[in-house]
Structure formats: structure tokens, C-alpha cells
Amino acid sequence: MLTTILLDLDGTLLTMSQDDFIGSYFKLLTARLDLLGFKPRAVIDTLWKGTAAMVQNDGTRPNSARFWDRFAADFGLDATQIAEVRLQCDDFYGREFHEVGALNAPTGDAPARAVRTLKAKGYRVALATNPIFPAVALDTRLSWIGLKPSDFALCTHYGNIGYCKPNLEYYREVCRRLGVQPQQCMMVGNSIREDMCAATLGMETYLVTGYIEGEGDLTAFPHRGSIGDFADFVAAMPDINSDAARRE
């Protein structure tokens, strides 16, 4: 029986294009780090290399360790210097990063409504966003759509997991932490490569179509639509708190 819903964030609950998001985010972050003497072009190069290190992670260390090791190596920084840069970045995510939220396309209350409805019907809901950002960045991004980390049974971020999508070990680890089997889960996301791959493990999927990433035959995804459509889909899902559902 379906008991657990895994929700992607960027392009799913948040409705903005990846290119617009990255452009605005990089501009703001490099401006903050420029004040510390880090040249924007060098920072951008290291951000991409650090992201690659996280995507290639094998689970033996948190993604945050892989990222900051890359940053330290590129700029020749010791542990004390890295700690200061991390503090500055965390401060950035709680301040200037909010400006990126202006890119989010209006969807009414659909994201928050979907989460509230799922929980009211007895489903466990996890935020299965690609864990390449710190926890404070999740706080900020969720605030743009009226949600917070405490609304979810689990939120993956770069400090609490050592895998990234589309590595199937990411999904296995999420299931392990939630105490469920993949067959009990539905993965909801906009990326054919990074989100829909969860079907390989036996998960049901819902493809959010507003900002699809990747190419493929959409008819392969019978459950698909906008985030508003998903909120309506959720409203029609069975209430697993009911006695009838528990007997099935």
C-alpha cells in the first residue's frame, strides 16, 4: 500500500526554471564572497566542481564534506578559514538568497495544499530534494511557498546524506531512514533523469510538467501534470487513516 510521498523541490514545489535560478543565485552568492576576496569567476568554477564532487559521492561522507574539501583545495584554505567562509555562506542563505524567490511563478497555495492534504490523509511526506544545499537554504526556499522543514518527516540536505540523485542509493537511503520499502513510495518531481529514475526501484511516480528537465516519452508517465494538478490528484487519493484502507 502507498504510504509515503517523496517531493522534489526545485521545478516541482518551486516553479522556476533551473537556468533562471542558477543565474540569480550565482550572481548573489559571488557578490557576497567577492567581499571576502574570492573572485566571482573562480567561485563559479569551484561551485561546479564542488557540485560534481557531491553528485559522485559514495555515501561514506556527507555531501557537505565533499563540497568544502573541493573549495578548500581550490583556494588553498585551512580548516579555520573554511569555517569562516561557511559561516558567511550560511548567513547569505538566510539573507540575500531570499531575492531569488522573486523568480517563483505564482501557483497559489497548491504546494502547501498538497502537503497539508497528504498529511491529513495519513501519508508520510518527505522533501527529497537533491542534497546539494545546506539546511538553512532549505528553510529559505520552503518559506517562499509557505512551508517549513518541520512539515516533512525528512528533508535531505548536503549535511545529512552522502548521495545525490540520480544515484539510486540516494533513494534507498531515504527509504531506510523513513522505514519504508520503495514499493510504498511515490516520487514526485520534474526531472525525468533524477526523479523518475526512482521507478527502477519500484516506486510510483508523478511527473510535474511545468518545468520538465530531460527528454523522454511523456506517455511513459501516466501520473503527470502541473503542481496544481498534483494538488487535485492528492485530494482524490484514498485516506489511509480510514479503517477500510487499513484492512486492504
C-alpha positions in Angstrom: 0.0 0.0 0.0 1.2 3.5 -0.8 2.1 5.2 2.4 4.9 7.7 1.7 5.2 10.6 -0.8 8.7 12.0 -1.7 8.6 15.5 -3.1 11.3 17.2 -5.1 11.7 21.0 -4.6 13.2 22.9 -7.5 10.9 22.8 -10.5 8.3 20.9 -8.5 7.1 22.6 -5.4 9.1 25.7 -6.5 8.1 26.7 -10.0 11.1 28.4 -11.7 13.5 27.4 -14.4 16.8 25.9 -13.4 18.7 28.4 -15.7 17.0 31.4 -14.1 17.5 30.0 -10.6 21.2 29.4 -11.2 21.8 32.7 -12.8 20.3 34.7 -9.9 21.8 32.5 -7.2 25.3 32.6 -8.6 25.2 36.4 -9.0 24.1 37.0 -5.4 26.5 34.4 -3.9 29.5 35.6 -5.8 28.8 39.2 -4.8 28.9 38.1 -1.1 32.1 36.1 -1.5 33.7 38.9 -3.5 33.7 40.9 -0.3 35.9 38.2 1.2 38.4 38.4 -1.7 37.1 35.5 -3.8 36.9 36.3 -7.4 33.5 35.5 -9.0 34.8 33.5 -11.9 36.9 31.3 -9.6 34.0 30.9 -7.2 31.7 29.8 -10.0 34.2 27.2 -11.3 34.6 25.8 -7.8 30.8 25.7 -7.3 30.5 23.5 -10.3 33.4 21.3 -9.3 32.1 21.0 -5.7 28.7 20.1 -7.1 30.3 17.4 -9.2 32.1 16.0 -6.1 28.7 15.7 -4.3 27.0 14.0 -7.3 29.8 11.5 -7.4 29.7 10.9 -3.6 29.6 7.3 -2.5 27.9 7.7 0.9 31.0 7.4 3.0 30.9 11.1 3.9 28.2 13.8 3.9 28.0 15.8 0.7 29.0 18.9 2.6 32.4 17.4 3.3 32.9 16.6 -0.4 31.9 20.2 -1.3 34.1 22.0 1.2 37.1 19.8 0.6 36.9 20.9 -3.0 36.5 24.5 -2.0 39.5 24.3 0.4 41.7 22.6 -2.2 40.9 25.2 -4.9 41.6 28.2 -2.8 44.3 26.8 -0.5 42.3 27.3 2.7 42.8 25.8 6.1 40.1 24.5 8.4 39.7 27.8 10.3 39.4 29.8 7.0 36.8 27.3 5.6 34.8 27.6 8.8 34.6 31.4 8.3 33.6 31.0 4.7 30.9 28.5 5.7 29.5 31.0 8.3 29.4 33.7 5.6 27.5 31.3 3.2 25.0 30.3 5.8 24.4 33.9 6.6 23.9 34.6 2.8 21.3 31.8 2.6 19.3 33.4 5.3 19.5 36.9 3.8 20.4 37.8 0.2 19.2 34.4 -1.1 15.6 35.4 -0.4 15.8 37.6 -3.5 15.9 34.5 -5.7 12.3 33.8 -4.5 11.0 36.5 -6.8 11.5 34.1 -9.7 9.0 31.7 -8.4 5.9 31.6 -10.6 2.6 32.0 -8.8 0.9 28.7 -8.1 -1.5 29.9 -5.4 -1.4 27.6 -2.4 -1.0 24.4 -4.5 2.3 23.2 -3.0 1.3 23.8 0.7 -2.2 22.4 0.0 -0.8 19.2 -1.4 1.4 18.7 1.6 -1.4 19.5 4.1 -3.8 17.2 2.3 -1.4 14.3 2.2 -0.6 14.6 5.9 -4.3 14.9 6.8 -4.9 11.6 4.8 -2.2 9.8 6.8 0.7 9.8 4.3 4.2 10.4 5.4 5.7 13.2 3.3 9.4 13.7 2.8 11.3 16.5 1.0 13.5 14.5 -1.4 15.3 17.5 -3.0 18.8 16.9 -4.4 21.0 17.4 -1.3 23.5 20.0 -2.6 22.5 22.9 -0.4 22.8 23.4 3.4 19.8 23.1 5.7 19.5 26.9 6.0 19.0 27.2 2.2 16.1 24.7 2.5 14.5 26.9 5.2 14.7 29.9 2.9 13.4 28.2 -0.2 10.5 26.5 1.6 9.5 29.8 3.1 8.7 31.1 -0.5 5.8 28.7 -0.7 4.6 28.8 2.9 6.2 25.6 4.1 9.0 24.8 6.6 11.2 21.7 7.2 9.1 20.6 10.2 6.2 20.0 7.7 8.1 16.9 6.5 9.2 13.6 8.0 12.6 14.0 6.4 14.4 16.8 4.4 17.6 15.8 2.6 20.3 18.5 2.5 24.0 18.4 1.9 24.8 17.9 5.6 22.8 14.8 6.3 23.3 12.5 3.4 26.2 11.3 1.3 24.5 10.6 -2.1 22.8 12.7 -4.8 20.2 12.0 -7.4 20.1 10.1 -9.8 22.1 7.6 -7.8 19.6 5.0 -6.7 21.5 4.7 -3.4 20.0 8.1 -2.6 16.5 6.7 -2.8 17.4 3.6 -0.9 18.9 5.7 1.9 15.8 7.9 2.0 13.6 4.8 2.3 15.9 3.3 5.0 15.6 6.5 7.1 11.8 6.6 6.7 11.5 2.9 7.5 9.6 2.1 4.3 10.1 -0.1 1.2 10.3 1.6 -2.3 7.1 0.0 -3.3 5.3 2.0 -0.6 6.5 5.3 -2.0 5.6 7.8 -4.8 8.4 10.1 -6.1 7.0 13.4 -7.3 9.4 15.6 -9.4 10.1 17.4 -12.6 13.3 15.6 -13.7 13.0 12.6 -15.9 16.6 11.6 -15.2 16.9 12.5 -11.5 13.3 11.9 -10.2 11.6 9.4 -12.4 14.5 7.0 -12.1 13.0 6.1 -8.7 10.6 3.9 -10.7 13.5 1.5 -11.2 13.3 0.6 -7.5 9.5 0.0 -7.7 8.3 3.5 -6.6 5.3 5.0 -8.2 6.0 8.4 -9.8 4.3 11.7 -10.6 6.0 13.9 -13.2 5.4 17.6 -12.6 5.3 19.1 -16.0 5.7 22.9 -15.5 9.5 22.8 -15.8 10.4 19.4 -17.1 14.1 18.6 -17.1 15.3 15.9 -19.6 13.7 14.3 -22.5 11.5 11.2 -22.8 8.2 9.9 -23.9 5.7 11.5 -21.5 3.2 8.8 -22.1 5.6 6.6 -20.0 4.4 8.6 -17.0 0.7 8.1 -16.6 0.6 10.3 -13.5 1.7 13.8 -14.7 0.6 17.4 -14.6 1.2 20.8 -13.1 1.8 21.2 -9.4 -1.8 22.4 -9.2 -2.9 19.2 -11.0 -0.9 17.3 -8.4 -2.7 19.0 -5.5 -6.0 17.9 -7.1 -4.6 14.4 -7.6 -3.8 14.3 -3.9 -7.3 15.4 -3.0 -8.6 12.3 -4.7 -6.2 9.9 -3.1 -7.6 7.5 -0.5 -7.4 8.4 3.1 -5.1 5.7 4.6 -6.2 6.7 8.1 -9.6 5.1 7.3 -10.5 1.6 8.6 -11.2 0.4 5.1 -7.7 1.5 3.9 -6.0 -0.3 6.8 -7.9 -3.6 6.0 -6.6 -3.6 2.4 
